[in-house]
Amino acid sequence: MITLHLFYTGENDSARKFAQEMENSGLADRIRQEPGNLRYEYYQPLADPKTILLIDSWENQEAIDAHHASPMMQRIAELREKYDLHMRVERFVPEDLGPDAAFVREA
C-alpha cells in the first residue's frame, strides 16, 4: 500500500471550496471507485484553516499511475487552478511498527 498526504492551501476558504466541489460533483466518489484505490478522504487541520488535507491510499504504484493517466486528472488540475491552490505532498509506505507497536491501541 502507498499513502499520499496532499496538503491543498489557498486564500479565502478556497481549499475547502475545492474539496466541497470534488465531493459535490461526484469526482471524489469516482476516484474512490477506481481499481486499487483504498482511501480518498478530505480533512481540515484545526490549526490551519487555509489548508485541506487529502489522505489518498492505493494498493500499489501501478494503481496510482493508472489514476494519474485517467481523464479525471485533467478535471482535478482544472479545479486546483480555479481555486488557485498550492500543494505539498508526503508519501508513505507502511512498515512494521517495531517497538512503537506497544503504544498503539487498535480498534
C-alpha positions as CSV (number, residue, x, y, z in Angstrom):
1,M,0.0,0.0,0.0
2,I,1.1,3.6,-0.7
3,T,-0.5,6.5,1.1
4,L,-0.2,10.1,-0.1
5,H,-0.9,13.2,2.1
6,L,-1.8,16.1,-0.2
7,F,-2.0,19.4,1.5
8,Y,-4.0,21.9,-0.5
9,T,-3.6,25.5,0.6
10,G,-5.3,28.7,-0.6
11,E,-6.8,32.0,0.4
12,N,-10.4,32.9,1.2
13,D,-11.5,29.4,2.0
14,S,-10.6,28.2,-1.4
15,A,-9.1,24.9,-0.3
16,R,-12.3,23.9,1.5
17,K,-14.4,25.0,-1.6
18,F,-12.2,22.8,-3.8
19,A,-12.8,19.8,-1.5
20,Q,-16.5,20.5,-1.5
21,E,-16.7,20.7,-5.2
22,M,-14.7,17.5,-5.5
23,E,-17.3,15.8,-3.3
24,N,-20.5,17.5,-4.6
25,S,-19.5,16.9,-8.3
26,G,-19.1,13.2,-7.7
27,L,-15.5,13.3,-8.8
28,A,-14.2,12.1,-5.4
29,D,-16.6,9.2,-5.5
30,R,-15.4,8.2,-9.0
31,I,-11.8,8.2,-7.7
32,R,-12.9,6.0,-4.8
33,Q,-14.3,3.5,-7.3
34,E,-11.0,3.3,-9.3
35,P,-9.3,-0.1,-9.2
36,G,-6.7,0.0,-6.5
37,N,-8.0,3.0,-4.5
38,L,-8.2,2.1,-0.8
39,R,-8.9,5.6,0.7
40,Y,-9.7,9.1,-0.5
41,E,-10.7,11.4,2.3
42,Y,-10.5,15.1,3.0
43,Y,-9.7,16.7,6.4
44,Q,-9.1,20.2,7.7
45,P,-6.3,20.7,10.2
46,L,-7.6,22.6,13.2
47,A,-4.6,24.9,13.4
48,D,-4.6,25.8,9.7
49,P,-8.0,26.8,8.3
50,K,-6.4,27.7,4.9
51,T,-5.4,24.1,4.3
52,I,-7.3,20.9,3.4
53,L,-5.5,17.5,3.8
54,L,-6.4,14.7,1.4
55,I,-5.4,11.2,2.5
56,D,-5.2,9.1,-0.6
57,S,-4.2,5.4,-0.4
58,W,-3.6,3.0,-3.2
59,E,-2.8,-0.7,-3.5
60,N,0.4,-0.1,-5.5
61,Q,2.3,2.3,-7.8
62,E,0.6,0.8,-10.8
63,A,-2.8,1.9,-9.5
64,I,-1.5,5.4,-8.8
65,D,-0.1,5.5,-12.3
66,A,-3.4,4.5,-13.8
67,H,-5.2,7.2,-11.8
68,H,-2.7,9.8,-13.0
69,A,-3.3,8.7,-16.6
70,S,-7.1,8.9,-16.2
71,P,-9.2,11.8,-17.6
72,M,-10.1,12.7,-14.1
73,M,-6.7,14.2,-13.5
74,Q,-7.4,16.9,-16.0
75,R,-10.5,17.9,-14.2
76,I,-8.7,17.9,-10.8
77,A,-6.0,20.1,-12.3
78,E,-8.7,22.5,-13.6
79,L,-10.2,22.7,-10.2
80,R,-6.9,23.3,-8.5
81,E,-6.3,26.2,-10.9
82,K,-9.9,27.5,-10.4
83,Y,-9.3,27.8,-6.7
84,D,-5.6,28.9,-7.1
85,L,-4.3,26.2,-4.8
86,H,-0.8,25.3,-3.8
87,M,0.2,21.8,-2.9
88,R,2.6,19.9,-0.7
89,V,2.8,16.1,-0.9
90,E,4.1,13.5,1.5
91,R,4.4,9.8,0.5
92,F,4.3,6.9,3.0
93,V,4.8,3.2,2.6
94,P,3.8,1.2,5.7
95,E,6.3,-0.9,7.6
96,D,6.3,-2.9,10.8
97,L,5.9,-0.5,13.8
98,G,8.6,-2.4,15.7
99,P,8.8,-1.1,19.3
100,D,6.2,1.6,18.7
101,A,3.6,-1.1,18.4
102,A,3.4,-1.3,22.2
103,F,1.9,2.2,22.2
104,V,-0.8,1.6,19.6
105,R,-4.3,0.7,20.8
106,E,-6.2,-0.7,17.7
107,A,-9.9,-0.8,17.3
